[in-house]
Amino acid sequence: MTTLAGPAPLSAREHAFWLLQQLVPDGRIANLGLAIPHAKRLRWWPLQRAVDRMGARHPALRTRFPSVGGLPVRQVAAADEFALRVEFLPTTAATCGDDLKEYARRPFDLARDFPFRIACFVGPEPHENYLCVVLHHIVGDQASYDVLTEELVQLYEGVATTNAIPAGLGGEMPMLGELAEPDADAVGYWHDQLRGFDPSGLALGGARPSPQRPTFAGRRMMGRLSAETRAAVASLRQSERATENMVLLSAFCATLFRHGASPDLVVGVPVDARRGTEHEQIGFRVATLPLRLRVDPGRGFGEFVRQTRALFLAGVEHSSASVEDVLTGLENRSTDWRIPLFRHMFNYRVESPTDLVLNGEVLDSESIEMDQTRLDIEFTIRPKPDGEVAVNIEYSTEVHDEAWVRAFLARFELLVQRAAAEPDRPLAGLDIRTSAERALLAELNHTGRTWDGGPTVLDEIAAQEHADPDAVAVVDCDRSFTRHEIGTAARSVAGALSGRGVGPGDVVAVALPRSAALVATILGILGCGAAYLPLDTGNPARRLAFQVADAGARVVVTAEPDHDWAADTPVLPPVGFDDVAGPEAELAAGSPDATVYVIHTSGTTGRPKGVAVTHANLHNVVRDFAERLSVDARTAVLWATTPAFDISALELFLPLCRGGRLVVAPAAHQTDPRALLGLIVRHDVDIVQATPTALQLLVDEVEDQLRGRVVLSGGEPLPAGLATRLLECGSRLYNVYGPTETTIWSAAALLEEPLAGPVPIGRPLANTTVFLVDEHGAEMPPGMPGELCIGGAGVTLGYPGHSELTESRFPADEAHGRHYRTGDLARVGEDGLLRLLGRNDRQVKLRGHRIELAEIEAVLRDHDAVGGVAVTTQDGVRLSAFVRPSGAAGPDFAETLWRYAAEILPSYCLPSRIVLVDSFPVTANGKVDYSRLGEAGELAGTADDGMLPADVPADLVHRLVGVWRSVLDRPGLGPRDNFFLNGGHSVLAVRLAQRLRDDGGPDVPIRVVFDHPTPAGLARYLAAAEVV
C-alpha cells in the first residue's frame, strides 16, 4: 500500500486512545457516534462521492495504527488508497434507535480499519431517515465532528445538484500535527502543580469503589438547568466578574467536594487547543488540563470562583501539554486503568453557530450513547441559542447508579442557587439538601414519645414488686427468686451502704459475676442514690485499679476480699439470700438526671474512659424496647453479657421493669453454645441479646432452639450471611446499634428477609435524633456517608473528670442541641434506614493511598463463602485479611476470595495476604480484638506468589523479575512487586510486553499486564494458560 509518509510514532494523546482500545478490544469506548435525522431521502452516489472527497481531503480519516516491531505506529494512506463504502441500511420507527446504536458501537480495528464510517438508515416512511456518522476519538474530537458534518453536507449538496465539488473543498488539508516533544515549560508547570497530589482522595461518598479491572460500563443522563439556576449563574457572573464557564466549573468542583472528594482535588477540563486554520482540520486537538483546586471549606463561593478563574487561565497558558504528556515522569499517579490523575471531568461546550442545512432542511443532530466511559463522571454544559442550558452527564455505572447521579445534579443546582444568595457564606455551610431530602430526614427523626409510670427504672421495679411480690423476678442456676426476695436483699444492700456514708452522687464499684446477688446489689446501690461501676475481674489488676480510682468509687462490692486492685477502698461482701440481715433502707433512686452507672470504654490514649449514664438515659432505652418487643410479665430475658459491657444493663432492667423474668446464664455457658441453647429452651427465654461474634457460635450449633424468639444483634457489624442464617432459624431478628455514650442502643431495625450488603441499623429509638456530618461539620443528605451524630434522651453526661474530651465529643448547637459525635460512618438510604459504613478512625494510609479498612471488610464480608472478616495492617505496609469461612474452605479459597476482591477494590486496597481462622480473638465485650489478630489462624495464602501453582517453574518467575527490574530500572524488585506501584505506566507496559517477546517469551497482551501486575502473578497466569 502506498502511503503519504512512513510509519510515525504515536503522540501521547494517540497512545492513550490506542492503549484504551487494547484494554477494551471489543468495546466502543472511544467511538464518537452522531445521528442526523432528515426528512428527505439521500441518494447513494452523491453521498459516496462526498465521503470519498472527505477521505482524500483529510489525512486523519485515512490513518491506521498498526504495530511495527510490537509497538504501535501511525500510518497515513495516500489519498488514492482511501476506500470506504457508504452503507444504506433498512430500519423502522420501532427499531431505529437500536439500529443506530448497534452500528455506532461496532468496534474499530485500528490496525486495519479506517477510523471513520458512515451509513444511511432508511425507514419505510419518506421522513424516517437517519444519517449515522462514526469517528474514532484517536483521530477526532467534537470540533472535528463539526468540520466533518458541515463539509460532508456541503459536498453532498454540490454533487447532488451540480455534480461538482464546491469551491474551497477540492484541496487537501495538512495533517493536524503534534509537536515532536511537548513543551518542556508547560510540562514543568503541570508537574509543579501536581506535586504531592493524592489521587485516592477523589472517591465520592455514596459511590461504589472503582474496580481494579473496570469494564468501563457507563450511562448518560440528560437534563437542563432550571430558570432559578440560570438566574443564579447570571448573578454570580456579574458579582464575580467571571464567565459562565468559570462559575459552573467552580460549582462542579464545590459539589464534588461536598460529596466527599478531598478538598485537594484534580478535575479534567478539556480545552480546544486549535489555532488559526487548524479549526478547519480534522484531528484530535483537545488538551485536557488536570486542574488542581484546593477547596477551603471556611471560605465563600465567590472567593472560590476567583481562585478557579486564576488557575484555569494559567492552565490555558500551558495547554500545549495535555494530561497525557504530563503523566510521563509523574510520581504520584495512580494505577487506575482509566485516567490516573482524575476521575471527574468538566466540559463547557459551545455549539457551532452554523446551522447544518441539507436539501433546504435545518438539521439537528444527536450524539449516540455508547454506554461506556473512562471516568466516574463527565459533566458537560451546553448553552443553547434559546438561552436554555443543557447538561449531559456521562457516568460510570460501576461506581454510581442513576438515583445518585440525579441527586448530584439536583444538589449542584442548589449549591449554585445558595451560593448566589450568600456568596460569602462558607462552602461547608451551604445547605445542598433538597426539600424531599430534608423531609425524609425530618421523618426519620420524628421520634417524640412520652412514657407513663415512674421516671426511673428503680421506680418501675418497685411498682412491680408492690403489684405482685410473689412473682418470679430472677432465675439463677435453676433457682427462682421472687420480686420480694430481690427487693428485700436490695434494701439490705442499700442499708449497708447508707451505713457507710454512701449516698446521692457517690459511685460504688461492683465486682461480682452475673447472679441474683448482683441484681440485688445493683438495685441496692441505686436505692441509696448512688451509681454503680461494673468491673470485670478478668481484666488486669492495673486496669481495674484505674477504673476504681477514675470513677472515685467509695466502696467495692466483691466476694474477693484479698484483691490487690483497690486496696485503699472499703469492701462490702455480696448479699446472701438465705441470711439477709442488717438494716434495710427504702429504695429511692432520686433525680432522673442523677448518674445511674459508670461504664468504661476503650480510649485512644491507652487508658479507658468512664462514661456517666443518667437514670433518664437508661429509662428511655428500656421503655423503648419494652414497647418495641411487647415485654410483659410473661416475658423471659436472657442475661448472658458481662456486666462491664453496657448492653448488659438492658438485659438486666428490661424484664424487671415490666414484671418479666431475668434468666441468668452461668459464666461457663459463654463458651459452651450447646449449654446456652439448652438454658434458653429449658427456661423458655423470649429475648436473647449478643454480639454477632457470639451469635455465630450459637448458629453453628442451633437447630430450632431460636425459633420464635427475639434476637438482638449489636456491638459490631452484623454480616448479611449471619443475619440470613438467624432468620432461617426462625428467630425474630433485630439489628441494634449504639455507642456507650448514648446509652446502650440508639437505633434498631427489625430484619424480615435475607439481605445483601450492609445490614441496616434502622431508625432512631424513641426521643432520639440522628444526623450525619462531613469532616467540616456540614450536614449530609440521604445517600451520602458522614459521621453519625446522635442527640436526644440517650445522650449521657460524658466523661467525668475529662471536661475537654467531653466538650469535644459532646458539642451543642442551635439546630440539634447537645449531641454525641460517634466517629462511626453511616448513611441514610432511600428507604429512610441508617446503615453503618465503618469507623472514621480506621482509616490508614499505605503507599500514599488513603484506605478505609472497614470498606475492605465490607467487600469481603459480602462474599457468600465468608462468615466473618477482620482487616488490619501489619508492619505499616501490608494489608492482612483474617477470614472465617462460612463453611468448609477448599484449597483455592484464599485465591478465589482475593480475585473476588480484585473485581471490586482498587489494587492498593487488596490484602497482600489472607489468613483463615476458625474464630476471632474478642474483647471482654465480645467484639473483635484487632490487637490480637496476629495470633489467630494459619497463613492460607497471599495475593500473588503465595498462591502460585506448584508446577510453575521457578526460573520463569526469576526471568520475569529480571524483566521487571530492567524495564523499570529498579534492581531491587522482587516477585511480589507491583509494576504500576513501582513507576510503571501504560507506555512502559507496552515496552514490558515487547521485552518479553524479544527474550523469546510469549506474546502477552497489554491487558494481561494490567490484570497480573507482579512477576509472580503473571507467572501464575502464564502457567495456567499453558503459554510458558
Secondary structure, DSSP 8 states (H G I E B T S, - for coil): --BSS--EE--HHHHHHHHHHHHSTT--TTEEEEEEEESS---HHHHHHHHHHHHHH-GGGGEE--EETTEEEEEEB-GGG-----EEEE--TTTHHHHHHHHHTS---TTTS-SEEEEEEE-SSTT-EEEEEEEEGGG--HHHHHHHHHHHHHHHHHHHHHSS--TTSSS--------SS--HHHHHHHHHHHTT--GGGG--TTS----SS---BEEEEEEE--HHHHHHHHHHHHHHT--HHHHHHHHHHHHHHHTT--SEEEEEEEEE---GGGGGS-S--EEEEEEEEE--TTSBHHHHHHHHHHHHHHHHHTTTS-HHHHHTT-TT----SS-TT-SEEEEE----SS-EEETTEEE--EE---SB-SSSEEEEEEE-TTS-EEEEEEEETTT--HHHHHHHHHHHHHHHHHHHH-TTSBGGG-----HHHHHHHHHHT-------S-SSHHHHHHHHHHH-TTSEEEEETTEEEEHHHHHHHHHHHHHHHHHTT--TT-EEEEE--SSHHHHHHHHHHHHTT-EEEE--TTS-HHHHHHHHHHHT-SEEEES-TT-SSSTTS-EE----GGG--S---------TTSEEEEEEE--TTSS-EEEEEEHHHHHHHHHHHHHHTT--TT-EEEE-S-TTSTTHHHHHHHHHHHT-EEEE--GGGGG-HHHHHHHHHHTT--EEEE-HHHHHHHHTT-SSTTTT-EEEE-SS---HHHHHHHHHTT-EEEEEE--GGG-S-SEEEEE-S---SS-EEEEE-TTEEEEEE-TTS-B--TTS-EEEEEEETT---B-TT-HHHHHHHS-EETTTEEEEEEEEEEEE-TTS-EEEEEETT-EEEETTEEEEHHHHHHHHHTSTTEEEEEEEEETTTEEEEEEEESS---TTHHHHHHHHHHTTS-GGGS-SEEEE-SS--B-TTSSB-GGGGGGSSEEEEESSGGG--TTS-HHHHHHHHHHHHHHHT-TT--TT--GGGTT--HHHHHHHHHHHHHTT-----HHHHHHS-SHHHHHHHHHHHT--
